């Protein structure tokens, strides 16, 4: 079976890069997108982006950049395309990791929160240790609070692949993967005072989690809290699960498998799920699997609070697929938007599919990025009928060289120490359009 673990970093994004009116998707008319536009000029290079949209429609974009494209990462946040504000952390460089990007989230009161990882190389350890850090802005992203560490075991450890969510009641929820008790597992904490203090870290599940696939978190209108992650079951089966809490994360139900992919893999694909809840409390979730025959990106929905899930909808599959990084967003009137970097191709390309009936069926896959460039780690923002899609882009040759170098290292020295992620030379590409 063909698999790869991606080390390609993702470029910066900003809402300013959205112009034109070029239609994609042939005669379907599902999505009308503007021309691609490079948006990395403000920091020259960038990676690990993320979007957030406020209740008033303000759009925030965050990314990591570093001088010369190196590993001295700084966080940049741009509101509605304005010049970005730079944030540095006193503990060290902010990690530029496409699968674990800085997360940003608007709260109901209009404040903007950010969660990111500071990484540090430690002699004798194969992987860098990580500190999970939180900051908050109450003035539209112009100024930010002093960073605080949210883990309560120690500042640096195995704290990564995180998610950030603001509940309707104003509480902030964080999830991440943590190996403080041995094997990797999902952990959670909550703040009810805007991130000034955090509750005791709680383990979500007694089972083992795939240690490098991001977590996802969401809440429903009834106050229920949901956490999704990729689990490791006996025999190295790596399926995606969802657990529910009705007491603000103090206890959780037994995790429910979204779909029995039955994918057996003794490694880590760096490909976690994406999950959202709509106004009807329905759970929408997308994920990638490497299971031969159905390898690729899938979607499913739960109408009963995560107790069961619909038959999966294959969005982009083949006999084999490299890991794909999928993002899901919800629009108005049952619109579900999914974007991913197509792992069924040798050179990954960003694709987009839209459902207008709550995920029961989807329109055809629409190519968003160029077919002759390597495009990875797409992100999505939807406000009403407006959609923004962004991704990082390298030349196809650069992508092939990275894959060859990664394969050679695994063959010659699979346990070689890993350094910090460099920002690299990725180009910043974004498109904006309408959900038709």
LOFI-33471 format. One record per residue: x, y, z of N, C-alpha, C, O in turn. Coordinates in steps of 0.02 Angstrom, whole numbers, plus 50000, padded with zeros to 5 digits. Example, Ala and Ser with C-alpha at 12.3 -4.5 7.8 and 13.67 -1.06 7.14 Angstrom:
2
506604971650390506154977550390506604983550390507124983450423/506424988850354506844994750357506455000250394506705005750402/
end
This chain:
436
500424994050000500005000050000500435006250000500975006250029/500205011549967500575017749964500355022450019499755023750026/500835025050057500695029950109501275034850112501825033250091/501145040750138501675045450151501485049650211500895050750224/501985052150247501885057050299502145063550274502735064250259/501715068550269501895074750236502305079250281502145080150340/502855081950253503235087050288503205093650253503565098350270/502775094050201502715100350164502335105350207501795103750231/502605111150218502265116150258501785120150215501855120550154/501285123050249500745126450213500815133950219501015136550270/500645137250164500785144350159500255148650193499705146350208/500435155050203500005159850236499395161450194499415161150133/498855163250228498245165250193497985171650222498105173150281/497615175350182497275181350206496655182550165496645181050105/496155185250195495525186350161495565191550107495085192350069/496115195150103496175200550054496255197949983496135201649935/496455191649975496665189149910496095186249869496155180749844/495555189749863494975186849833494675191649782494355196549799/494795190149719494585194549666494285190649609494305184549609/493995194149560493795191049498493145187349502492785187849552/492985183549450492365179949448492395174149400491925173049361/492935170249402493015164549357492635158549385492735156549442/492195155649345491795149949368492185143549360492505142349308/492155139249412492435132449408491865127549418491325129249442/492005121349400491505116149412491075114749351490555111449358/491265117249292490895115649232490185118249234490075123849257/489715114249211489025116449206488645115749271488065117749274/488955112949324488595111849386488395118349419487865118749450/488815123549414488665129949444488645129849519488335134249549/488955124949552488925124449625489325129849659489105132749709/489925131149634490365136049666490665140449612490925137949562/490635146849623490955151549578491535154749615491445157949666/492135153849588492745155949623493115161349584493125161349523/493415165949621493845170949590494505167949569494655162249584/494895171949534495545169649510496015168249570495975171649621/496455163349563496965162149615497395168349625497565171849578/497565169549687497955175549703498455173849757498285171049809/499095175549745499615174449795499575179849849499525185749833/499595177849912499495182549967500045182350019499945184450076/500635179950001501175179250050501625185350054502125185150090/501465190650018501925196250015502045199650082502575202350094/501545199450127501625203050190502155199950234502475203450274/502265193450229502795190150268503275186150223503675182250249/503235187050159503665183750110503505176250103503385173850048/503505172650159503325165550159502875164350218502815168450263/502555158450219502115156850275501865149750271501915146550218/501605147150326501345140450327500835139750383500735144350422/500515133950386500055132050439499505137150451499465139950506/499085138550401498575143650410497935141050442497825134950447/497515145650463496845143950487496405150050482496655155750485/495745149050475495245154350471494805154350532494735149350567/494495160150545493935160750592493475166250566493705171150538/492825165350576492325170250555491905172050615491645167650650/491815178550628491435180950685490695180950668490495179950611/490285182150719489555182450709489365188350665488825188250635/489775193450662489635199350620489945198750551489875203350511/490285193150537490575192050471491295193950464491575193250410/491615196450517492335197850514492715191350504492555186250534/493225191650461493605185550445494325186450466494665191150446/494555181950508495245181950532495625176350499495365170750493/496245177650480496685172550453497325172650495497585177950511/497575166750512498185166150550498665161450515498445156650482/499305162750520499805158350492500465159250528500535163850569/500945154950514501615155350543502105157150489502095154250434/502545161950504503095163550459503735164150500503705164750561/504295163950466504945164350499505445167450452505385166650391/505935171050478506445174050435506785168850391507005163550415/506825170350327507155165750280506805159150272507095154450244/506185158650294505825152250288506085146950336505985141050324/506415149050390506725144250436506245141750489505645141050477/506515140250549506125137250602505965141950659505655139950708/506175148250655506045153150707505345156050697505265161850677/504835152050710504155153750691503845159150734503935159450794/503465163550700503055168650733502345168050706502245166250648/501865169650747501155169350727500945176150699501085181350729/500595175950643500325181950612499575181350606499315176050587/499225186650624498495186750621498265192950582498455198550598/497865191750531497595197150489496835197050493496525191750487/496535202950504495815203550508495555206950445495755212650430/495135203650408494825206350347495345209050299495235214250267/495905205650294496415207450245496875213050266497305215150226/496815215650327497255221050349497955218450361498065212350362/498435222950369499125220950383499135216550445498805218150495/499505211050444499485206350500499855208950561500325212950556/499625206750619499965208050683500405202150699500195196350693/501025203450718501495198050733501485196450808501505200950850/501465189950824501505187750893502105183050900502175178250863/502535184550948503085180050966502965177351036502645180551077/503225171451048503125168351113503785168151151504295166151122/503795170151215504415170251252504725163451264505305162951282/504325158051255504595151351265505015148951207505435144451214/504905151951147505285149651089504885150151025504365153451023/505115146750972504785147250907504105143750905504015138450935/503635146850870502985143950860503025138950802503295140550749/502765133050813502845127550765502445128750702501855130750704/502765127550645502455128150579502295121150554502675118250515/501735118450575501555111550560500865111550526500375113650557/500825109250464500205109550426499645105450457499065107550452/499785099850489499275095750520499085098450589498555096650615/499495102650619499365105550685499465113050683499905115650718/499075116650642499175123850634498915127650695498535124850734/499105133950703498785138050754498035138350742497815139250685/497645137650795496925137950789496675144650815496915147150866/496205147750780495915154050801495165153350803494875149550764/494835156950849494125156150860493825162550889494085165350937/493285164750858492905170350886492415167750938492115162450929/492345171450994491835169951044491215174151031491225178750990/490675172651067490045176251058490115183651075489745187751048/490585185451120490675192451139491135196251090491285202151102/491345192951036491775196250986492515195550998492905197550955/492715192951055493425191951067493705186451022493335182150998/494345186751009494675182050964495225178351003495655181551034/495195171751003495685167651038496125163950989495925162550932/496735162251011497195158450970497535153151014497695154451072/497645147350985497975141751018498515139150971498385137850913/499125138450997499675136350954500185132450995500135131951056/500685129650960501195125550992501875129050986502075131350933/502225129351042502935131151042503335124751048503225120851094/503785123651002504165117350999504895118451020505175123751009/505185113251049505875113651072506215106851061505945101651082/506795106851030507185100751020507555099051085507885103351114/507485092851107507815090551169508305084951152508105080151120/508935085551172509425080251159509185073451185508945072851241/509265068451143509085061651163508375059751147508195053851152/507955064651127507265063151109507185063351033507475067651000/506785058751006506705058450934506295064350908506455067250856/505765066150945505325071550923505395077650969505535076851028/505305083650942505315089550985504755089251037504235086151025/504865092251095504345092951145503945099251130504195103751096/503325099451155502875104851136502525107851196502345104251243/502455114351195502055118051244501445120851209501505124051157/500855119551237500235121851208500045128551239499925128951299/500015133751197499965140651222499335144051196499105142851140/499055148251238498425151751224498515159251231498825161651278/498225163051183498205170351187497505172651166497135169051133/497335178951185496665181551171496705188951156497105192651186/496285191151109496235198251092495525200551103495055197151083/495435206351134494775209251145494675215651104494175219051113/495155217251060495105223351021495185222050946495495225850910/494895216450924494905214950853495575212750826495715213850767/495985209750867496625207050845497195212050844497745210350821/497085218150869497635223150869498145221750923498745222350912/497915219850983498365218051037498135211451067497555209451060/498605207951100498485201251125498725200551197499195203951218/498405196051233498605194651302499275191051304499525188651253/499565190751363500185187051372500045179551365499545177151393/500455175751329500325168551320500315164751385500715166051430/499855159951390499825155551448499845148251424499595146751370/500125143951465500145136751451499505133551478499315134951535/499175129351439498525126651458498575119651488498095117151517/499145116351481499225109651509499425110151583499765114951602/499215105351623499355105651695499845100451719499985099951779/500125096351672500625091451694501325094551694501695093951743/501495097851640502135101351633502085105851573501645105151531/502545110651569502505115551515502655112351447502255113051400/503215108751441503395105351379503295097851387503495094851437/502995094951337502875087751338502595085651271502745088651219/502185080351271501855078051210501175081351206500665078251221/501155087751186500545091751184500475094551113500805099451096/500055091551072500035093651002499385091250969498975087951001/499295092950906498725090950864498075093050898497635088950913/498035099550909497555102650952496955105350914496965105950852/496425107050951495825110250924495575115250976495685114451036/495255120550951494985125950993494265127350973494105127550914/493835128151023493125129351009492825133951062492975133251121/492405138551040492035142951085491305140851086490975140851034/491055138951145490355136851150489885142851150490095148551159/489245141351140488745146651138488685150251205488485156051207/488875146851260488845149951326489465153951342489535156551398/489935154551294490535158451305491125154451331491685157051334/491015148251351491575144051375492035142251317491805141251261/492685141851332493185139751283493385132551297493505130651354/493415128551244493605121551250494225120251208494285122651151/494695116451235495295114451199495375106951202495245103851254/495575103851147495765096851146496455096251114496655100451075/496795090851131497455089451102497635082151116497275078751153/498175079851086498435073151099499005073551149499425078051145/499025068751196499475069251253499675062151273499245057751276/500305061051287500535054351308500785054351380501205050251397/500535058751422500755059151492500615052751531500955051351581/500125048851509499955042651544500175036551505499915031051516/500655037351460500915031651420500765032651347501075036751314/500285028751321500095029351251499735036051239499435038851285/499755038351177499415044651159498665044051168498365038851153/498355049451194497635049551206497385056651199497775061351207/496735057551184496455064251180496325067051250496065063651294/496515073351260496395076851323495995083151309495965085651252/495675085751362495255091751355495315096151417495425093651473/495245102651406495165107351461494675112751441494535113651382/494415116451491493905121551480494065127751520494345127351575/493895133551492493955139951528493285143451525492965143751472/493065146151581492445149951584492565157351597492105161151609/493205159351595493375166451607493805169351552494255173351564/493665167251490494025170051434494745167751427495135171151394/494915162251457495595159551451496075161951504496665160351500/495835165651554496275167651609496485161651652497055161251673/496015157151663496165150951699495855145051663495375145851625/496145139151674495915133151640495785127651691496145126951740/495275123751678495095118251722495615112551717496035112551672/495565107951763496005102051763495955098551696495415097551670/496525096551669496545092751607496215085951617496375082351665/495765084151572495415077751578495525073451517495525075951461/495635067051528495705062451473495015060751445494565059051483/494935061251380494285060251348494105052851344493525050951353/494605048651330494475041451320495055037451348495635039651347/494895031451373495415027051400495805023751344496345021051357/495555023851283495885020551227496475024551201496605030151221/496845021351155497425024451125497235028351063496795026351025/497555034151053497435038250994498035038050947498605037350970/497895038550883498435039350834498805045850852498495051150852/499455045550867499795051050901499955057150858500225062050885/499795057150794499965063050753499405064850705499535067650651/498785063350723498205065350683497785070150725497595068550781/497645076050698497335081350736496655079350765496315075150736/496475082350821495825081550851495335086650822495545091450790/494695085650835494175090450816493685090950874493575086150910/493375096850882492925098050938492365102650915492465107150875/491755101550942491175105650925490655104950980490665100151018/490205109850984489645109451031488985110350993488965113350940/488445107651023487785108250993487375113551028487575116251079/486785115051000486345120051029486095117951098485925122151140/486075111351110485855108851175486405108751227486295106451283/486995111151209487565111251256487995105151254488515104951288/487805100051216488225094051211488895095651179488935099851134/489405092351202490095093351178490325087051143490225081551169/490635087851084490865082051045491605082751029491835088251013/491965077251034492675076951017492775071150968492515065750978/493165072450915493315067350865494065066550859494445071450866/494285060450847495005059050837495075052350802494585048650793/495685050650783495835044150753496095039650809496595041250841/495775034150819495965029550872496435024150846496515023350786/496745020550892497155014650876496845008650912496895008150973/496525004350875496214998450904496674992350896497154992750858/496534986850931496954980850925497074978950852496614978950811/497704977150838497894975450770498084981550729498154981050668/498184987250762498374993550728497834995950679497984998950628/497204994750696496644997450657496555004750677496505006350736/496525009150627496515016350640495895019550609495895022050553/495355019350648494725022250627494585028750664494875029950717/494145032850637493955039250668493355038050713492885034550695/493365041050773492835040250822492605047050846492945052050838/492005047050876491715053050907491445051150976491115046050983/491595055351026491335054451094490935060651114491095066151092/490425059651155489965065051175489995066151250490045061451289/489955072551270489905074351340489295078751351489175083351311/488915077451403488345081551420488455085551484487995088751510/489075085351510489235089051571489855093351562490275093851607/489915096551503490445101351488491145098251488491635101551505/491185091851471491835088651464492085085251526492665083051528/491685084651578491895081151638491915073651625492385070251645/491395071051592491375064051573491165063551500490855068051473/491335057851469491175056751399490875049851389491005045151427/490455049351338490185042851318490745038551288491285040951273/490585032151281491045027651246491115030151173490605031451141/491725030751147491805033151078491435028651028491425022551034/491135031850978490775028350926491175028950861491375034450841/491285023250828491645023350764491195026250710490625024050701/491445031250675491055034550623490915029650565490355029250541/491425026050544491355020850494491905015650505492475017550517/491735009350501492225004050511492645003350448492554998750408/493115007950439493575007550382494005001250387494154998050337/494204999550449494624993650458495324994650429495634989850407/495565000850429496225002250400496765000250449496795002850505/497194995750429497754993350471498384996850448498584996450390/498715000250494499325004050476499755004950539499525008050587/500365002450539500795003050598501205009550598501815009450608/500875015050586501215021450583500725027050590500155026050611/500945033150572500515038950583500445042850518500945045150490/499835043750493499745046950428499715054550430499735057750377/499685057650490499595064850494498975067050456499015071350412/498405064250473497775065850439497195064550486496945058950491/496985069850521496435069350567495775071550537495755073850480/495215070850575494555072550550494395079950555494745083650589/493865082050521493575088750527492835087850543492505083650513/492585091750592491895090650617491555097350631491875101950656/490915097750614490495103650628489795101350648489565095950627/489445105550688488755104350704488335109950674488525115850677/487755108150646487315113150616486775115350666486775113050723/486325119550643485805122350687485295117050709484905118250755/485285111350676484845105950696485185100850740484905095450753/485785102450765486175097950807486415091750770486575086750802/486445092050705486715086450666487475087050662487735092550652/487805081450671488545081350668488745079850596488535074850567/489155084150567489455082950501490195081650511490535085450546/490455076350481491155074550492491455071850427491135068250389/492075073750415492455071250358493125068550382493385070750434/493395063850345494035060750364494355057450304494035056450252/494985055650312495355051850262495505044950289495645044150349/495475039850246495695033150264496165030450211496105032150152/496625026250232497085022950185496875015950167497265012350135/496275013750187496045006950173496015005750098495675009350061/496385000650075496404999150003495714997649977495314994050007/495575000549919494924999649887494445005349900494045007049857/494495008449961494075014349977494525019950001494305024450037/495165019849981495645024750007495465031749982495335032849923/495465036450029495315043350011494885046750063494895044950121/494505051850041494125056150085493385054150086493095052650034/493085054050147492395052050156492035057050200492335061050236/491375056750196490935061050237490385056650268490165051750238/490175058550329489605055350361489255060450406489535065750421/488645058750428488245063150470487905059150524487725053350514/487815062250582487425059250635486835063650652486915069750661/486245060650654485635064350671485395062850742484865065250762/485775058850780485555056850846486085057950900486165053950946/486445063450894486925065250946487535060850948487835060051001/487735058150892488345054250889488265046950910488765043450917/487655044750919487545037650937487635033150876487825027350882/487485035850817487585032150755487715037050699487575043050706/487985034550643488155038750586487865035750523487795029650516/487715040050476487455037850411487995033950374488585034250390/487765030150324488245026950279488695032250248488455037550227/489335030850246489805035850224489705037550150489495033350110/489875043750133489855046050064490575046850040490925051050068/490815043049992491495043949966491535050349925491175051149876/491975054849946492045061249911492605061249859492555064649809/493125057349872493685056849826494105050849844494525051249888/493985045149811494305038949831494595035349770494425036849713/495025030549785495335026249734495575019949769495465019049829/495915015649731496185009649762496705011349815496715008349868/497125016249800497635018649846497605026249851497375029649805/497825028849907497845036149916498375037949967498445034750019/498755043149951499185046150001498745049850051498175051550035/498985051250112498575054950160498345061650133498725065350104/497695062950143497395069250123497185073050186497005070150236/497205079650181497045083950237496405087650221496395092050177/495865085850256495195087850237494935093050287495055092550347/494565097950261494235102950302493505103450281493335102850222/493065104650331492355104950320492085111550348492305113750401/491625114650313491295120750336490555120350318490365116950271/490135123850357489415123950346489195130850324489405135850353/488755131050274488455137250252487725137450271487505133650314/487345141850239486635142550254486245137250215486485134450165/485635136050238485155131750201485445124950183485435123050124/485715121350232485945114550223486565113850178486685108550151/486945119250170487545118850129488125116050171488275118450226/488455110950143489045107950173489605108350122489535106050065/490165111350142490725112350096491315108350122491485108750181/491635104650078492225100550096492785102050047492685101949986/493385103250074493975104250033494525099650058494585098450118/494925096950011495475092550030496005092549976495885094649919/496605090349994497145089449946497145082149923497245077549963/497015081149860496865074649832497475070049835497965071049798/497455065049879498005060349886497995054749836498445050549837/497485054449793497475049149742497915051049682498005046949637/498175057049682498615059449629499335059449654499465060349713/499815058549608500515059149627500685066149650501055067149698/500405071149615500485078149635499825080449665499335081149629/499795081549731499145083249762498845089749736499205094549724/498195089649727497825095449702497235096649749496915091849771/497085102949763496515104649806495865103949767495795106749713/495395100249796494735099249767494195101749816494315102349876/493615103149789493065105849828492415102349807492295101449747/492005100449856491335097849841490825101249886490965102749944/490235102349859489705105949894489075101749895488855099049844/488765101349955488105098349962487615103849980487755108250020/487025103549948486495108349965485895105049999485365108050005/485995098750021485455095250055485695091950119485495086350136/486135095350155486355092950220486815086950218486865083350267/487155085850162487635080450157487365073950129487725069050126/486735073850108486465067750078486795066250011486965060549997/486875071349970487235070649907487675076749898487555082049927/488185075949856488665081249843488725082349768488645077749728/488855088549749489005090049680489685087149661490035084449703/489865087749597490495084849574491095088349606491055094049627/491655084749609492285087549635492525093049588492595091949527/492655098849615492885104549575493625105749591493795106849649/494065105749541494755107449552494815114849570494535119149536/495185116249624495275123149648495975125649633496065131449617/496465121249639497165123049626497385120449559497035116449527/497975122549536498245120449472498445113049475498695110749526/498335109449421498485102349419499235100949415499445095349431/499635105849395500355104649387500775107549443501385108149437/500445109349499500795111749558500575107549618500015105049619/501005106649667500835102749727500495107249777500815111649806/499845106249788499445110349833499225106149892498965100549883/499325108649954499195104650013498895108850070498925115050068/498605105350119498335108250180497845113950166497955119650188/497305112650130496815117950118496435119850182496375115750227/496195125950184495775128350238495165131850208495175134050150/494635132250247493995134750223493715140050271493805139550332/493375144950243492965149550283492325150850243492355152350184/491755150350276491105151450244490715156550285490635155750346/490465161750252490025166650283489425167550237489475170650184/488855164850257488275164950213488415161050150488565155150153/488385164450092488535161250029489245162750005489445160549951/489635166350045490325167850027490795162450053490725160150110/491255160250012491735155050031492435157250013492555160349961/492905155750057493615156850045493985150250051493885146650100/494385148550003494795142550005495525144649996495685148749952/495965142050037496675143750031497095137450044496865132650075/497695137550019498135131750025498865133950014498995139549994/499335129450028500035130650012500215127149947499915122049929/500705129949912500855127349846501605127349833501935132449842/501865121649812502545120749789502545118449717502015116649690/503125118449687503175115349621503105107749629503255105049682/502895104449577502835097149579503525093949590503575088849623/504045096949561504715094249570504935094749643505225089949670/504795100449675504965101249746504605095849787504905092949832/503975094749773503595089749810503885082849801503955079149850/504055080949738504355074349726505015073649763505145068349792/505425078749763506075078449797505975077349872506355073649903/505475080649901505345079749973505115072649987505325069650037/504695069949945504455063149956505025058049949505055053249988/505465059149901506035054649892506495055049952506725049849978/506645061149976507085061950034506775058750096507125055650136/506115059450104505775056450162505815048850158505935045550209/505705046050099505735038750091506435036050104506515030850135/506945039750080507635037450090507815037550164508155033050189/507585042750200507735043050271507405037250309507715034150352/506775035750291506435030250324506775023650311506795019250354/507065022850250507385016550233508065015850267508245010350287/508435021350273509115020950300509155022050375509555018950409/508725026450402508745027950474508045029950497507925035950508/507585025150504506885026850519506795030150587506275033350598/507265029450632507205032450699507635038650708507795040550764/507825041750652508225047750656507845053250692507235053850682/508175057450733507845062950768507525067850718507805069150665/506955070450737506595075350697506715082350725506665083450786/506865087050682506945093950704506295097750700505765094850691/506345104350708505755108550702505545109250629505965108650584/504915110450618504665111450550504875118350525504745123450558/505195118550467505365124850436504765127450396504365123550371/504715134050391504175137050352504275135650278503795134350242/504905135850255505055134150187504885139650137504845145550154/504765137550074504675142350020503985141749988503895143549929/503505139250024502835138349995502535144949973502625150050005/502185144749917501815150549893501135150749926500845145549944/500875156749935500225157649966499695158749913499725163649875/499215154349909498695154749858498005154649892497885150649937/497565159049870496885159149897496395160949842496555164449794/495785158449850495235160149804494605161349845494485158049896/494205166049822493565167449855493005166949804493105168249745/492415165149828491865164549781491195164049815491105165949873/490715161349777490025160849800489785153549796489955149949749/489395151649846489055145149844488395146249809487945149649835/488335143449749487755144849707487215139549713486695139949681/
end
